[in-house]
Structure formats: structure tokens, C-alpha cells
Amino acid sequence: MKSHFLNTIGLSLIWTIAISVLPIARSQESPTSPNIKIGQILQIEGNVQIDRDGRILMPTVGTSVYPDDTILSPENGQAFVQCADGNVALASNGQQLLDVCPPAPEKNEGCPHGVIECPPLGDRQTWENVDFPYILSPHRTMLLDDRPTLSWSPVEGATNYQVTFFANGEPVGATVETTETTISYPEDWDALEPGGYDNFPISANTIYEFGYSLEVLADTGTTSYDTPRLPAEMEVILLDPDHADRVLQARSQIEQLDLVEDAKTVAIARIYTDNLLVVDAIATLETLVPANAEPVPEKAAIYQQLGDLYWNYLGIAPEAEQYYSLAAEVVASDNLEQRTSTFEAWGQVLVALGREEDAIAALTEAKTGYETLGNLEKVENLQQQINELQQSS
């Protein structure tokens, strides 16, 4: 390998890059469980397959891997894997992923950090008949840039938007009027400052209380505060300089690896996600999936990751549905775990959008997958939800 960041460990054919960015644990399962994701595929060289409980998978960039997965490559192919701890490892024929990546971090008490239901706030409200400008960026995220790009959804019939950015309830500058739905941070606005770490969710029971929030008022009379989330949940915070430096250093290390650009992009997006830089992770991954391009099976995991970011972290149903539907269209049938989780997530978003019949179809597909995987608790829960949807439709 060309990069000086890769080094051999012992006598095994494994190389790693250590990335210190204080990753935040997302797992809700035991680190010894064979069902917990232990990393993701970044790059394949040669003919590489994965043996998963006797099922043979053809991995692509972003494919999740599990402890008992075994790399198959009789012709000396190899796979670069980004482990759950952020390190990048090289795996070759016959290696089990648990021998390549360390166990995923132990689960926290309570709910996983960063996701929209942490802490739980009851059932999500519906996204039916959306006629307000919901915030796309920045929204419920950490930030690296103290002058972030501002964007929101277009509103049918609107020709003008009034944009105000608040710091602890006070405007950082004069309200801006625009006909666009994406604008640069105005030069005469005060730059963002780090803060709010007294309330940063370093423990499972801590509630987010960020310092900045964006409000957009359409000339139709609707506002971004009409979103089916609490206004406080839409707030954002700028990383402190030390934390930002660690993230930038990790990104630089990834960029210097001898990997193709798509692999680097996926790895950097994971670093961003682990540090709750959600809008940066989304913007990074979206460079791999041009708008209006035909979906391809090789990008199924990327579509799913984008859906997860929009839904699990930002709670935004329309964009999440767009990406989950693309993933569902092209996900490989042999990757039963990915296919099942994609259809389950898609079904939940369809419920939020008020599309009950489509939701029932997606959740039924997910239930079938969990039956094959032997996850009886998931089967029971999904069947109950399907029954409730059928009764209400």
C-alpha cells in the first residue's frame, strides 16, 4: 500500500488506520451478538464475496458487515472495511470479520445518541399534506462551518421566503428575503460560535438543547415551525475547536488512503455521522447519488444510509422516503439483512406520510424477511402494526 497510515498488525493480512474522533456509540445490541453491525465495506479489489450463515453475498460500497461474516476471495481479492470504531482494515480470503474489526461499542443505557427519538417524545406526527418550508440544513445537527449553507423545502405557491437565524432566541442578523430555497450564509450575519456543551448528550438521559435555529416564513403564511417536530429539536450547535480539529484530522487521514474516491466519500460520511455532523454526512453521500439518476444496485447501501440520516437523525419523512424507495427498488435479494431493514424503515416512513396501503406492503415484506432471519420479536411487532393499519384504512 502507498499510504504511510497503513501498517501491518502481527502476521495476519490486516492493515488498519487509527482514527481518533471520539465516535458516539449507536448500537442497541450486545457487542458479542452476531446480529450487530461491525463495520461497512468501503472498497472491493478482485472477486470478493461474503459468506453469511451459508448465504453468499456480493458486497458493494456501504454494505454492512457482521462479526460472523467471512470474506471469500480464492483469487487473492481483498476488501477494505471501515470498522465500527472508525478504523479502516484490509481483509482477505477466509478471514472472519470479527478477526478484522473489534467488537462494536457496548450499548448505552437508554436510547442511542443522536437519533430523533432520543429521548422518546411519543408517536411521530404525520407528514401528510406538507405545505410548509421544512428545514433541510442546518437542522438538528452539529456543524463544522460557522457560516453554513441554509436550505429548506419549496412550498407550492410560494414566491418569497423570509429567513431568520436565531442564537438562543435572538436573531444573528437582519431577516433576509429570497425567492430561492438554498442560500449562502449572509455576510452581515454574525458567525456561529461553539457552545451548548453543558447539554451535549454525553449520557443517555441528557436532552439536546442546542443554541442556534433557522426559521423560514413563506409568503403563503406557513413557517418552518409548522413541522411535526418540536422547535427545540430543530436546533444546531457548532463543534468546539478541539473536537472539530479531531474530525478534520480524521478526514485528512481518510483522504490520504490509497482508496478510490467513492470509498473515501463513504468513510468520511461515517466519520461525520459518528460525530453527529448529520448535514455534512448527508451532503457528502449525496455527491454519490446525482439527482434524477437511475438507481443502481451498487448504490443500494448509500440510498439506505441517506434514508437513515434523514429519518433517524433529522426526522424528515419526504426526503427519507425518496431514498428508501430507491434502496428498496435495487437492494439485492441475497442480502436479506439489508433488504429487510430497508423495507421496514421505508414502511415506517410511509406510515408517517399517510400512505397506509403502501406502508402495509413494505412492512409485510419486512416481516417476511424477519421470519426468514428468525427474529420472532420483530415479526410479532410488525404483524401487530400491520393489523392496526389494516383496521384503520
Secondary structure as UniProt FT lines:
FT   TURN            4..5
FT   STRAND          7..8
FT   TURN            10..11
FT   STRAND          15..17
FT   TURN            31..32
FT   TURN            34..35
FT   STRAND          39..45
FT   STRAND          49..52
FT   TURN            53..54
FT   STRAND          55..57
FT   TURN            61..62
FT   STRAND          64..65
FT   TURN            67..68
FT   STRAND          70..72
FT   TURN            74..75
FT   STRAND          78..83
FT   TURN            84..85
FT   STRAND          88..92
FT   TURN            93..94
FT   HELIX           97..100
FT   TURN            113..114
FT   TURN            116..117
FT   TURN            128..129
FT   STRAND          135..137
FT   STRAND          142..143
FT   STRAND          150..152
FT   TURN            156..157
FT   STRAND          161..167
FT   TURN            168..169
FT   STRAND          170..171
FT   STRAND          176..178
FT   STRAND          182..183
FT   TURN            187..188
FT   HELIX           197..199
FT   TURN            204..205
FT   STRAND          212..218
FT   TURN            219..220
FT   HELIX           224..226
FT   HELIX           231..234
FT   STRAND          236..238
FT   HELIX           241..255
FT   HELIX           261..274
FT   TURN            275..276
FT   HELIX           278..286
FT   TURN            287..288
FT   TURN            291..292
FT   HELIX           297..299
FT   HELIX           300..308
FT   HELIX           309..313
FT   HELIX           317..330
FT   TURN            333..334
FT   HELIX           336..352
FT   TURN            353..354
FT   HELIX           356..373
FT   HELIX           376..392
//
